[in-house]
Amino acid sequence: MGTSKCYWLKLLLIVATLGRLSSSEEAQRCDPSYCKLPDCFCGGNKIPGDLKKDNTPQFVMLTFDDAVNGLNQKFFNELFKNRLNPNGCPIKSTFYVSHEWSDYSHIQDLYAAGHEMASHTVTHSHGTNFNEEKWANEVIGMAEMLVRYAGVNPKDITGMRAPFLAVGGDTMFRMLNRYGLMYDSSMSVPNPSWPYTLNYKMPHTCAVKPCPTESHPGMWEIPMTAIKDVRGGSCAMADGCFYEEDAASIQKIFTQNFLEHYTKSKAPFPLFFHSAWFFNRQHRQDGFFKFVDSILALPDVYFVTSQELINWVKNPVPLESIKDSPVVGCDFPDRPIRCTGRRKHKCQLKHKGDVRQWGSCQRKCPNRYPWVNNLNGD
């Protein structure tokens, strides 16, 4: 992909070059007397804005990685149907989408309903040794596909997650700064933590190297707080833990982990999944749905997107005012309508000897299967 040809980036490149160029200087220890909101935050379990715990919303981050298609559409429909935050707005999630096996008509439906779409790269490859151009081809290439085929507004694509949580160190973060993206969410941490900026050193150890060591002013990291399972183990992706395989046990383990956040620090509670974990496992769905419904009965629990969480951290709003905050709003006037029920292009294109099928309500099928080396060939 010729990165200079990405049409959607023209809208972002001015912001990137004027406002947030990365520093090549070694990052220093974060000092909260200098690192101040909305542009800088040291992270950890300290509540932004020095709010009291009882006046802080309990945010829940529900995210899904990899492809969105007809295989997981039913699950997502059931998960989000009639489930509301305390302000009456639907709960929301972030989808870290990769290209292979995705159907962009289903992505458009989720985006139209208010969910966030972020980049999980085109090919879902292990990127530890990528150079900056390769990271751009993968991350920005996926963002371009979301724009082209799912109708996602470029300004709404602000973050990424690295496949296999294999971050690319300073190289990856320089690329994000270069193209105007705001955050990454790929680094696992053992303890509850708020998002933080990479102006200074990370407030945690580096689990998967290489991690950034330089200063990247204005770049946010949403750490992936580990879930603890019944064996005493932990996992960054919630579906990677060990569970007793019945609905009651599934509900119990998520409840126990939630209470560690809710009763102590009020730091955001993470639920990072691959939707395949729920596939043909009705007891997992039942237990998880019961857990979700139980915490939504609480007056201060809000399911928000990754982007919304960062926006709140930048300008913290107390619980007493959160219902009127646009951070957890219901209106999405600049998004396309749902693709369901409309005429869509059903694409069947060969790739590596196989036939790939996917749909889009945005544009006709390309001449060749979209991939890193031929995004501009349709």
ABEGO torsion letter per residue (X at the ends): XBAAABAAAAAAAAAAAAABBBBABBBBBBBAAABBOAABBAEEABBBGGBBAAABBBBBBBBBBEBBBAAAAAAAAAAABGBBBAAGBBBBBBBBBBABGBBAAAAAAAAAAGBBBBBAEAAGBBAAABBAAAAAAAAAAAAAAAAAAAGBBAAABABBBBBGGBBAEAAAAAAAAAAGBABBBABBBABBBBBBBAABBBABBBABOBBBABBBBGBBBBBBBBBBBAAGBBBABAAABBBBBBAAAAAAAAAAAAAAAAABAGBBBBBBBBAAAABGBAAAAAAAAAAAAAAAABAABBBBBAAAAAAAAABBBBAAAAAABAAABABBAABBBBABGBBBBBBBBBBGGBBBBBBBAABBBBABBBBAAAAAAX
